[in-house]
Amino acid sequence: MSKDVILDKYARLYEIPNQLALLGHQVECYCLSYQSHDDGIWDDSNELKQLIWHSRSYKGLSKFKIWSYPFFLLQQLKKQSPDIIIAASDIPHVVFGCWLAQKLNKPFVADLYDNFEGFGQAKIPFMKTLLRKSVQSAQLVTTTSQPLAELVKNQYLAKGKVVSMPSTIDREIFFPRDKIEARNFLGLPLDKKLIGTAGGLYHDKGISVIYEAWEIVKSQIPDALLVLAGPYQKEFPIPTDDRIVYLGSLQHRDVATLFQALDLGVISILDTPFGRYCFPQKAFEMLACELPVVVSNIGEMQYLFKAEANTLFKSEDPIDLANTILKKMNALSCSQHKIEDWSEIMLRMNQDLIDIYKRNYF
């Protein structure tokens, strides 16, 4: 996600342990850095919670020692004797978590914030098999979308409870705001119609569909601009166009300001294993800012917007995207969806963990 879960306190990987700690659990988190961060321990505890983060990194010539990481974890957990082990983040961490739970004879929970089989790690021999076997053995599996939950049930043949638990957003950051104020903050024109998106502006994230659709849209709406924010690939640059505004990579709070400034948000998702099972976080972020949206008719988005035909467009079809944008711009309206905060969502997961604890220890 190009964010540091400890320092940025970012999204699902931070909020699950944080909310469990706020509910009264003593939580210890172990992170493996793939980007050569410093080792360290961060105590995030206060009068309301007990939450400690550990980060381990293998730099330079010591990278080959990364294979010893599971054994390091085993020694640490033997000292702490946790009641439940929860693993998340990617394939190696889920596999490590399962192995540790078996070694320590502890209940195991897997959180899948995406279809990990769509990650590059899945190309390594045996990784998919190890992932599926690990998930099969979990007593609880939480997924970021209903399609992914169904995949886990029907193809992974998970033995434990499987729960669709989409990530949510920080309502203190994403909320409705005066459009003029937001545009002034970002230096955007006040007298133009602004259509846009934020996130990875990558080919495999569907941005090319937006670029192609824009060629149609700009000829039909003379006073419209396409506003973009996020990293892009040098080999797939942003088109040279005086009606495309590129804001660079924005801070998390400034992404919210962008969504508050736009007239229409676009979410393009490709029909790929990743796209079919992901939950694009910007859907909730845009909706929380009361921004009208158009979205690919893929995966979880089909469930979320099933009653709104004017919101969905055919994935990878720039002509249908352009037509959907044009129709939406003629009758702008924001979708009405209740977006729970993390404290509400985690109350349900907490009850599942309590049930697991009772089954295993009483």
C-alpha positions in Angstrom: 0.0 0.0 0.0 3.2 2.2 0.0 2.4 3.1 3.6 4.1 2.2 6.8 1.6 0.4 9.0 3.4 1.5 12.2 4.4 5.0 11.5 1.4 6.0 9.3 -1.1 4.0 11.4 -2.6 3.1 8.0 -5.9 1.4 7.3 -6.8 -2.2 8.0 -3.5 -3.6 9.1 -3.3 -0.9 11.8 -7.0 -0.7 12.7 -7.6 -4.4 13.4 -5.0 -4.6 16.2 -5.7 -1.1 17.3 -9.5 -1.7 17.7 -8.9 -5.0 19.4 -6.6 -3.3 21.9 -9.3 -0.6 22.5 -11.7 -3.4 23.3 -9.5 -4.6 26.1 -7.2 -7.1 24.6 -3.4 -7.1 25.1 -2.1 -7.0 21.5 1.5 -7.6 20.2 2.1 -7.1 16.5 5.2 -8.4 14.6 6.0 -6.9 11.3 8.6 -8.0 8.7 9.9 -5.1 6.6 10.6 -5.8 3.0 12.1 -2.3 2.5 15.0 -2.4 4.9 13.5 -0.2 7.7 15.2 -0.1 11.0 14.5 -2.8 13.6 12.6 -1.5 16.6 9.8 -1.6 19.1 7.0 1.0 19.1 4.8 1.1 22.2 1.4 2.5 21.0 -0.2 1.9 24.5 -2.0 4.5 26.5 -4.6 4.7 29.2 -7.1 3.1 26.8 -5.2 0.2 25.3 -2.2 -2.1 25.3 -0.7 -2.2 21.8 3.0 -2.9 21.0 4.5 -3.1 17.5 7.7 -4.9 16.7 9.5 -4.5 13.4 12.3 -6.6 12.0 14.4 -6.0 8.9 17.2 -7.8 7.2 19.5 -5.4 5.4 22.4 -5.8 3.0 24.2 -9.1 3.3 22.0 -10.3 6.2 19.0 -10.6 3.8 19.7 -14.3 3.4 18.8 -14.6 7.2 15.2 -13.7 6.4 14.5 -17.5 6.3 15.2 -17.5 10.1 12.4 -15.0 10.7 9.7 -17.7 11.5 12.0 -19.2 14.1 12.6 -15.8 15.6 8.9 -15.4 15.9 8.5 -18.8 17.4 10.9 -17.9 20.2 9.2 -14.6 20.9 5.7 -16.2 21.0 6.8 -19.0 23.3 7.7 -16.3 25.8 4.4 -14.5 25.5 2.1 -17.5 25.1 -0.7 -15.7 23.2 -4.3 -16.9 23.3 -4.9 -16.4 19.6 -2.6 -15.8 16.6 -3.9 -13.6 13.8 -2.0 -13.3 10.6 -2.5 -10.8 7.8 -0.7 -8.7 5.1 0.4 -11.3 2.5 1.1 -15.0 1.7 4.3 -15.4 3.8 2.7 -13.9 6.9 -0.4 -16.0 6.6 1.7 -19.1 6.2 4.0 -18.1 9.1 1.0 -17.5 11.3 -0.5 -20.9 10.6 2.8 -22.6 11.2 3.3 -20.8 14.5 -0.2 -21.6 15.7 0.3 -25.3 15.0 3.7 -25.2 16.8 2.2 -23.5 19.8 -1.1 -25.3 19.6 -3.0 -22.0 19.5 -6.1 -21.0 17.5 -5.3 -19.4 14.2 -7.2 -16.5 12.4 -6.4 -15.3 8.9 -7.2 -11.9 7.6 -7.2 -11.5 3.8 -7.3 -7.9 2.8 -7.0 -8.8 -0.9 -6.8 -11.9 -3.1 -3.2 -12.8 -2.3 -3.1 -15.1 -5.2 -3.1 -12.0 -7.4 0.2 -10.8 -5.7 3.6 -11.4 -7.3 4.5 -13.8 -4.4 2.0 -16.2 -5.7 4.2 -16.9 -8.7 6.8 -18.6 -6.4 6.4 -22.4 -6.6 4.1 -23.8 -3.8 3.1 -20.4 -2.5 -0.5 -20.8 -3.6 -0.7 -24.3 -2.1 0.7 -23.1 1.2 -1.7 -20.2 1.3 -4.7 -22.4 0.7 -3.7 -25.0 3.3 -3.0 -22.3 5.8 -6.4 -20.6 5.3 -8.1 -24.0 5.4 -6.9 -24.6 8.9 -8.0 -21.2 10.3 -10.8 -21.1 12.8 -11.8 -17.7 11.4 -11.1 -16.1 8.1 -12.0 -12.4 7.5 -11.9 -11.1 3.9 -12.2 -7.7 2.4 -15.1 -8.6 0.0 -18.0 -11.0 -0.4 -16.6 -12.5 -3.7 -13.3 -13.3 -1.8 -15.3 -14.8 1.0 -17.1 -17.1 -1.5 -13.7 -18.0 -3.1 -12.4 -19.0 0.3 -15.5 -21.1 1.1 -15.9 -22.8 -2.3 -12.3 -23.2 -3.6 -10.1 -23.0 -0.5 -12.6 -25.2 1.3 -12.0 -23.3 4.5 -13.1 -25.3 7.6 -13.6 -22.4 9.9 -16.0 -19.5 9.8 -15.6 -17.1 6.9 -16.7 -13.5 7.2 -16.8 -10.7 4.7 -15.4 -7.7 6.5 -14.7 -4.8 4.1 -12.2 -2.2 5.3 -13.6 1.1 6.2 -12.3 4.7 6.4 -11.4 7.3 8.9 -14.5 9.6 9.2 -12.3 12.3 10.7 -10.5 12.6 7.4 -13.1 11.7 4.8 -16.3 13.8 5.2 -18.3 16.3 3.1 -16.7 19.7 2.8 -17.3 22.9 0.9 -16.2 22.4 -2.7 -14.9 25.9 -3.2 -12.8 25.6 0.0 -11.4 22.3 -1.1 -10.6 23.6 -4.6 -8.8 26.6 -3.2 -6.7 24.4 -1.0 -5.5 22.3 -3.9 -5.3 25.2 -6.4 -8.0 23.9 -8.6 -10.2 26.1 -10.8 -13.6 27.0 -9.4 -15.4 27.4 -12.7 -14.7 24.0 -14.2 -16.3 20.5 -14.0 -13.8 18.3 -12.3 -13.7 14.5 -13.0 -11.0 12.5 -11.3 -9.4 9.8 -9.3 -6.5 9.1 -6.9 -4.3 6.1 -6.2 -1.8 4.1 -8.3 -2.1 5.4 -11.8 -0.9 2.1 -13.2 -1.8 0.1 -16.3 -2.7 -2.9 -14.3 -4.9 -0.8 -12.0 -7.1 0.2 -15.0 -5.9 3.8 -15.5 -5.6 3.3 -19.3 -9.4 2.8 -19.5 -9.9 6.2 -17.9 -7.4 7.8 -20.3 -9.2 6.4 -23.4 -12.6 7.4 -22.0 -11.4 10.9 -21.3 -10.7 11.4 -25.0 -14.5 11.0 -25.6 -15.6 12.9 -22.5 -13.5 16.0 -23.1 -15.0 16.5 -26.5 -18.5 16.4 -25.1 -18.0 18.5 -22.0 -15.8 21.5 -23.0 -15.4 22.9 -19.5 -14.4 19.6 -17.9 -10.9 18.8 -16.5 -9.5 15.4 -15.6 -7.8 15.6 -12.2 -5.4 12.8 -11.1 -3.3 12.1 -8.1 -0.9 9.3 -7.3 2.2 7.6 -8.5 2.6 6.4 -12.1 5.0 4.3 -14.1 7.7 5.9 -16.2 6.9 3.5 -19.0 3.2 4.5 -18.8 3.2 8.2 -18.2 0.2 10.5 -17.8 -0.9 11.8 -21.2 0.2 15.2 -22.3 -3.1 17.2 -22.3 -3.7 20.8 -21.1 -7.0 19.6 -19.7 -5.5 17.0 -17.4 -4.4 18.2 -14.0 -1.8 16.1 -12.2 -1.4 16.8 -8.5 1.4 14.3 -7.8 1.2 11.9 -4.9 -0.9 13.4 -2.2 -0.8 12.9 1.6 -3.8 10.8 2.9 -5.6 13.8 4.2 -5.1 15.7 0.9 -6.7 12.8 -1.0 -9.8 13.5 1.0 -9.6 17.1 0.0 -9.4 16.1 -3.7 -12.5 14.0 -3.3 -14.3 16.9 -1.7 -13.2 19.1 -4.6 -14.3 16.9 -7.5 -17.7 16.7 -9.2 -17.4 13.1 -10.2 -15.1 10.3 -9.0 -14.0 7.4 -11.2 -13.0 4.0 -10.1 -11.6 1.7 -12.8 -11.0 -2.0 -11.9 -9.8 -4.6 -14.3 -11.4 -8.0 -14.7 -8.4 -9.8 -13.2 -8.1 -12.2 -10.2 -7.1 -9.1 -8.2 -9.9 -7.0 -9.4 -12.6 -9.6 -9.0 -11.9 -10.0 -5.3 -10.6 -6.7 -4.0 -12.5 -3.9 -2.3 -11.3 -0.6 -3.6 -10.9 1.6 -0.6 -11.5 4.7 -2.5 -15.1 3.7 -3.0 -15.9 4.3 0.6 -13.5 7.3 0.7 -15.4 9.0 -2.1 -18.8 8.1 -0.8 -17.9 9.4 2.7 -17.1 12.8 1.0 -20.5 12.6 -0.7 -18.8 12.5 -4.1 -20.9 11.0 -7.0 -19.0 8.1 -8.5 -18.9 5.7 -11.5 -17.4 2.3 -10.9 -16.4 -0.8 -12.9 -19.0 -3.6 -12.6 -16.5 -6.0 -11.1 -16.5 -8.0 -7.8 -17.7 -6.3 -4.7 -18.7 -3.2 -6.6 -21.5 -5.2 -8.2 -22.9 -5.9 -4.7 -22.4 -2.4 -3.4 -24.0 -0.6 -6.3 -26.4 -3.3 -7.6 -29.4 -0.9 -7.3 -27.7 1.9 -9.2 -27.4 1.1 -12.9 -26.2 4.6 -13.7 -23.1 4.1 -11.5 -21.7 0.9 -13.0 -19.8 0.6 -16.3 -18.4 -2.4 -18.1 -14.9 -3.1 -16.9 -12.2 -2.4 -19.5 -14.7 -0.7 -21.8 -13.7 3.0 -22.3 -16.7 3.7 -24.5 -19.1 2.5 -21.8 -17.1 4.4 -19.2 -17.4 7.6 -21.2 -21.1 7.1 -21.7 -21.6 6.4 -18.0 -19.6 9.6 -17.1 -21.7 11.7 -19.5 -25.0 10.4 -18.2 -23.9 10.9 -14.6 -22.6 14.4 -15.2 -26.1 15.3 -16.5 -27.7 14.2 -13.3 -25.2 14.2 -10.5 -26.3 12.4 -7.4 -24.4 10.8 -4.6 -25.0 7.1 -3.7 -26.5 6.6 -0.2 -24.6 3.9 1.7 -24.1 3.5 5.4 -20.4 3.3 6.1 -19.6 1.8 9.4 -16.5 3.0 11.3 -13.8 0.6 12.5 -15.2 0.4 16.1 -18.5 -0.9 14.8 -16.9 -3.4 12.4 -14.5 -4.7 15.0 -17.2 -5.4 17.6 -18.4 -8.3 15.3 -14.9 -9.6 14.8 -14.3 -9.3 18.6 -17.3 -11.5 19.3 -16.0 -14.1 16.8 -12.6 -14.1 18.6 -14.4 -14.5 22.0 -16.3 -17.5 20.6 -13.0 -19.0 19.4 -11.4 -18.5 22.8 -14.3 -20.1 24.6 -14.2 -23.2 22.3 -10.5 -23.7 22.8 -10.0 -22.9 26.5 -13.3 -23.9 28.2 
